[in-house]
Amino acid sequence: MHIIEADALATRGSADVVARATTADLTLATPCTGWDLRALLAHMTAQHRGFAAAANGHGDDLAIWGPDDTGEPLTAYAQAVDPVLDAFAVTGVLERPFALPELGRVLPGRIAVGFHLVDYVVHGWDVARTIGVDWQLAPGVLDAALVVAEAVPKENRVSFAPALPVPDDAGTLDRILLLLGRDPHAVQGGLQ
């Protein structure tokens, strides 16, 4: 599966899961240590805005990547989805340089879109786990995300918790989660 298609499916899947959340869910603890659902959605929304800006050559402004806690988070998230998908759909985006100030570097679009993909596979799972619904993605999406998760360095993990042991019989989603420091069997509020 092409990385742009995989990312779009993961991003739309995360939007579908977020659409199942209610305002009463916003105070629930998530698998991201120290974040309730409101904080997680603010982060996810900011990442969409930042990646869209980066795809359009304007990602070097760290302020673009900051969460905006002033609006209603469920609506804000839904409104952030199409702009990032539109930015990624532009011909040649995978060859463009993406400024990612959180990482302190500029990366090729192919790598940046891969980061976005794995983020939304994992954060979609975070939201689903938080509100108690299933998180299902096509095998091709998970296969593409696993390649990225396996490439995340074990040291200097800016965005992820330390990897957990991965059993040989772990499924693809469980492998991704474990590689990125999440216990697929943890209850709400478990791990970062």
URSUL-V750751 format. One record per pair of residues at least 6 apart in sequence whose ideal C-beta (glycine too) atoms are under 7 Angstrom apart, sorted by sequence separation. I is the first residue (numbers start at 1). GAP is how many residues later the second one is. If there is no record, write none. Layout:
BEGIN
[[I | GAP] [I | GAP]]
END
This chain:
BEGIN
[[30 | 6] [53 | 6] [128 | 6] [178 | 6] [29 | 7] [30 | 7] [99 | 7] [100 | 7] [128 | 7] [177 | 7] [183 | 7] [28 | 8] [32 | 8] [68 | 8] [98 | 8] [152 | 8] [170 | 8] [183 | 8] [27 | 9] [28 | 9] [50 | 9] [97 | 9] [98 | 9] [154 | 9] [166 | 9] [182 | 9] [26 | 10] [30 | 10] [125 | 10] [174 | 10] [181 | 10] [26 | 11] [27 | 11] [53 | 11] [97 | 11] [98 | 11] [124 | 11] [181 | 11] [25 | 12] [26 | 12] [100 | 12] [166 | 12] [95 | 13] [96 | 13] [166 | 13] [50 | 14] [95 | 14] [98 | 14] [164 | 14] [49 | 15] [50 | 15] [94 | 15] [163 | 15] [21 | 16] [93 | 16] [94 | 16] [121 | 16] [163 | 16] [164 | 17] [163 | 18] [46 | 19] [94 | 19] [162 | 19] [164 | 19] [46 | 20] [121 | 20] [160 | 20] [161 | 20] [46 | 21] [121 | 21] [160 | 21] [46 | 22] [18 | 23] [43 | 24] [121 | 24] [42 | 25] [88 | 25] [42 | 26] [146 | 26] [42 | 27] [117 | 27] [118 | 27] [149 | 27] [152 | 27] [117 | 28] [152 | 28] [143 | 29] [146 | 29] [150 | 29] [118 | 30] [142 | 30] [146 | 30] [149 | 30] [161 | 30] [42 | 31] [45 | 31] [49 | 31] [52 | 31] [56 | 31] [117 | 31] [118 | 31] [142 | 31] [145 | 31] [149 | 31] [161 | 31] [41 | 32] [45 | 32] [48 | 32] [52 | 32] [55 | 32] [41 | 33] [44 | 33] [48 | 33] [51 | 33] [55 | 33] [115 | 33] [139 | 33] [114 | 34] [142 | 34] [38 | 35] [45 | 35] [48 | 35] [52 | 35] [55 | 35] [41 | 36] [48 | 36] [65 | 36] [65 | 37] [55 | 38] [59 | 39] [60 | 39] [62 | 39] [59 | 40] [55 | 41] [59 | 41] [60 | 41] [55 | 43] [54 | 44] [54 | 45] [54 | 46] [26 | 47] [23 | 51] [125 | 52] [21 | 53] [55 | 54] [122 | 54] [103 | 55] [121 | 55] [122 | 55] [18 | 56] [102 | 56] [54 | 58] [122 | 58] [130 | 58] [18 | 59] [19 | 59] [129 | 59] [18 | 60] [122 | 60] [51 | 61] [15 | 63] [51 | 65] [15 | 66] [11 | 70] [47 | 72] [11 | 73] [11 | 74] [8 | 77] [44 | 79] [7 | 81] [40 | 83] [4 | 84] [4 | 85] [40 | 86] [40 | 87] [37 | 90] [37 | 93] [32 | 94] [31 | 95] [30 | 96] [31 | 98] [30 | 100] [28 | 102] [25 | 105] [7 | 106] [14 | 106] [21 | 106] [25 | 106] [3 | 107] [10 | 107] [17 | 107] [4 | 109] [7 | 109] [11 | 109] [14 | 109] [18 | 109] [3 | 110] [7 | 110] [10 | 110] [14 | 110] [17 | 110] [21 | 110] [3 | 111] [6 | 111] [10 | 111] [13 | 111] [17 | 111] [20 | 111] [14 | 113] [20 | 113] [3 | 114] [10 | 114] [17 | 116] [17 | 118] [13 | 124] [10 | 127] [9 | 128] [9 | 129] [10 | 131] [9 | 132] [6 | 134] [6 | 135] [10 | 135] [6 | 138] [1 | 139] [6 | 139] [1 | 140] [3 | 141] [1 | 142] [1 | 143] [31 | 151] [31 | 155] [30 | 158] [31 | 158] [33 | 158] [29 | 159] [30 | 159] [31 | 159] [33 | 159] [28 | 160] [29 | 160] [31 | 160] [32 | 160]]
END
